């Protein structure tokens, strides 16, 4: 049993895909359920309890960041200590992002993904710049938000579950779209500011490889460090390109939807 009384067997499971495994492995977003979780059901309650517990755990580890005292007893409970790199936080945030996306339930996806995006925005300036996990999770959130905004998966073109009938193609209401736009714009500014602090870069691999191939994202990625002198100029150029791409799909669709609604 997980924190919050959540039983693992109740986790929403992605349906078996008819596509080849290679095509599925290349996707950034996991395969979601083909129909949303019933509102008010036991499964919905289980998902909410599980995600809330995980987000609370992540928040507590963030609050204990860089705190040597929090490492006491770490061998007994590795999750009890605070985060020491942004990559560690991303690993946990990305895992819960996948759980939320797999629910195939727009109401849960929208609310929780906004919370996760806000957490990314909040945590990012608190750590040295860690390009690979930073751009990896921002790309995943960008694809998720863009998919919800247009009602279909931007990677596969398939219509999302829960976007039938009254929910419509514009499944995210105006209030949430305005909130999303605020988070997106502030995150873009924050990434520029954090990336500009060259002396605090934590990374030694190719950004392009990571943002285009999820298979390269391993536990080793979050522990790799290198002096800035060892980071190639070519990778710095890749960082600059990725900075410009932060939430680009979401921003375009938000602009279109808010202008259409007269809220630009």
Secondary structure, DSSP 8 states (H G I E B T S, - for coil): -BTTTB-GGGS------SS-HHHHHT-SS----SS---TT-HHHHHHHHHHHHHHHHHHHHHHTTT-GGGGTTTTT-GGGS--SSHHHHHHHHHHHHHHHHHT--HHHHHHHHHHHHHHHHHHHTTS---HHHHHHHHHHHHHHHHHHHHTB-TTT--B-TT-SGGG-S--S-HHHHHHHHHHHHHHHHHHHHHHT-GGG----S-HHHHHH-GGG--HHHHH----GGGS-HHHHHHHHHHHHHTTHHHHHHHHHHHHHTT--
